[in-house]
Amino acid sequence: MQFADSDREVRLSEAVLLKTRRPAAAPPGGADQLAAGGSRKVDSYYIRGVLQGAVSKGYDPVALLREANLDSAVYFDPGAEITGGELQRLVMAVRRTLNDEYLGYMETPCKQEMSYLVGRGAVDCKTFGQAMVKLVKLVNAVRHDLELSIDASPPGDVVMTFKASGFSKATEPHLLTWFGLYWVYKFQCWLVGRRIRLTEVGFSTARPEGAMDYCRVFDCPTMFDLPHSRLKFDRSCLNAPIIRTAVELRDRDFAYGLTDWFEIPGRDQSLASKVEQVLIDLYRDRSGPVGLDMIGEIMCCSPRTLSRKLQRENVTFQEIKVKVRRELAQRLLASTNLTIADIAEEVGFAEPADFTRAFVTWTGRTPSDFRAQRRKPVITAVR
């Protein structure tokens, strides 16, 4: 895995042209355009950036591009662009050739086997919070040039901080920071089988001129020129179960299972999230009582098999069903004028009294009390 941060200034080498200037005609956000089919593209700054560490250690960029099945001309063309899929191939080619998770950016490499051992420690944990604590301890134990920390003190967001030193000469810290933060984030999502909602991403480096729109990439606000780089996420993620196995990690499911650099592993992979979405759609259509048999039929899976697979994710169908009904009921009570009877029907209850009893069990309050305390203003049409 890649982690990065820096408290020192690194001077770039003009001899190897490691920082490419933007073409004057490039539109704003040119590093973050979408190719045909929706694939995100990156420009010359990031193409050369992937190769920067390897070049600083004497590797031939042309040979590395050929290893990734890319035209070597993209290294020399300031206006070149490649897709996320091509970027993924290039990253993996550099990683494989150098046997270095840090892509040559650090003086001391991180061999892929060491990365596996760190990842194994995370996979063996039960929850995401436990996995992150274990990961931090393992990395800090084996790296002298990298210090990680995690602050999960309530009530705020969880903050994972990255501090690094020992960069290779003639490399730009921002590039490893970007690649590192995104790699770690993708690994986190892979562990739990779903996209983790970030609340902020922070860079210790300045924002390069013409850099891609990181807010869109991470789907959260981004900050620059901070004392240390960091990932911030909602503390509700801490209890998410780890659904990956040591076999998947050893089989390199995370590292080589993706075809596009910008693909978030785990997005829509969790069976629980798929069941949740089916339930939401059914309740939206007012399908009435919903049971495991109905969900299994929709998902082409027997109820027994569905239950067994959900158990592997440390969740039951009933728990998912309660979560969906509770959240939908709370939203309808807070933001609509629907009657209690209408809301009861909306979330699959035949009788309002049954809904009220269930809601009290979920929240400790009646639906009417909840609406009075939490209701948002409702705008009605003026005739």
FITOR-794538 format. One record per residue (C-alpha): x, y, z. Coordinates in steps of 0.05 Angstrom, whole numbers, plus 5000, padded with zeros to 4 digits. Layout:
XYZ
...
//
This chain:
500050005000
502250714988
502151245043
505051935036
506152605070
511953075074
514453645118
520253825074
521154145007
523553714950
527054054891
525353754824
530553574773
530053954709
534553454676
529152914675
523353394664
519453104721
514253644724
510453754660
507354434646
500154474624
498654644552
495955344547
489755104512
487754594564
480854744592
479754824667
479854134699
483153844637
486453314680
479653054700
475752964636
471552364618
473251914559
468151564515
464051084557
464851484620
472051304638
475851864671
482152114636
488652394663
493752834628
501252854620
502553094691
499752454720
502552004665
509552244679
507852254753
506751504755
513651414724
517151944764
519851504819
522150964771
525651474727
529251764787
531951074801
534550974730
528850574699
527050694626
520151014621
519350764550
520350044572
515350134629
510150414581
511149824535
510349364594
503549694606
501849624532
501850374522
504650804467
511351094491
509551754456
504951934514
511152054558
513952594511
507452924490
505253494538
498153434511
497552684520
491852364558
490351654579
484151334608
483251064679
484150364652
490750544619
492950894683
491450264722
495749844676
501450344681
501150364757
501249604762
506949554711
511350024752
509349684817
510948994789
517449194754
520349554815
517149074866
515449704904
508649924930
511250644932
512850654857
520050864870
518151504906
521451314971
528851174983
526850535018
522150114976
516149725003
516349034973
509748734952
510448155002
510948655059
504648995034
501248325034
503148205107
500448885127
494048755088
493448065120
493348385188
487448815167
483648245134
484147825197
480248345237
472648335247
471049065237
473649645196
475650035259
479749445285
482949355216
485150075212
488250055282
491949415264
494249705198
497050335232
500849915283
503849455230
506150015183
509150415241
512849785263
516249645196
517350345167
522250855195
520251375143
512751335151
508351475211
500951345211
495851525265
488351455273
484051885318
477151595330
475452005392
468052165394
463952535374
467352785310
469652445246
475151925246
481752215222
487251795192
493752185187
499952045144
506852325156
512752125112
519952295098
525551975057
523052134988
527551954929
531152534898
527852894841
520852664859
514753094874
511452934941
504553134917
504352574866
505752024916
500952354965
495452334913
496951614890
497851394962
491551694991
487351414935
490550724940
489250695015
482150925006
480750394953
483649864999
479150095055
473050035010
475349344986
475849095058
468549245074
465649115005
462549804996
464550524985
466350875049
463751575054
469452065063
468052735095
474653055076
481352915043
487353335062
493953425026
500353665060
502553934992
500154524952
495154414897
498954374830
496754824775
491754464730
490953864778
484853424770
478553574809
480053174872
473253344902
469952954846
474852374851
474152284926
466952534927
468352994986
471653675001
479153694994
484254155027
491554315013
497754585049
496054225113
501254015165
499953285147
495852905096
489552565121
483152195106
476952355146
470751925147
464351845185
465251445249
459450995231
464350635185
468250365245
463249805258
462849585185
464648845180
470848615142
468148155087
474647995051
478747375064
486147205066
485146785003
482547384965
488347804989
493447264970
490147194902
491247934892
483848074884
484848784907
491248974871
489648644804
482148554806
480749254781
480949474708
480450224720
484550644768
478451054786
474050454801
472450404875
473049674896
467049434936
462249914904
455849484897
459748854915
456848774985
450848304983
447848685042
447949335002
444548984943
439048694988
438249385019
437149704951
432049174931
428249304995
428350054983
425449954913
420049484938
417849954994
417850534945
413050144902
408749974963
409449234950
406549055018
409848555065
416748355040
420047715060
426447325046
422846894994
421047514953
428147794957
431047124938
426547074878
428447764854
435847624864
435446924834
437846614898
434546124946
432746405014
437445915048
443346115004
441746845012
441646785088
448246405088
451746925045
449147495088
451747125149
458747155119
457947915120
455947885193
448848125180
441947815175
436147955128
431948185187
437248695208
437548985138
430049005134
429449365201
434849865180
431350035114
424450095146
426950515204
430851005160
425251065109
420051185164
424351705198
425452075132
417952075116
416052305185
421052865184
420053135114
412952975090
405653105108
403852365101
399452095156
401951565204
397551055168
400451245100
407551185126
405950505158
403550265090
409650575056
414450165099
410649505093
406049485153
398849265145
396449625208
398650305236
398650005306
403849485285
408050045255
407650455319
409849875363
415649725317
417750455314
417750505390
422249895391
426950205340
427450905369
424350915438
419151425414
412451405380
412051645307
408252265329
413452445382
419052345332
415552785280
414353345331
421753345352
425153225286
420553465231
423553905178
419554485149
415154255092
413854735034
406754675007
404054974944
400455644950
394155684907
//
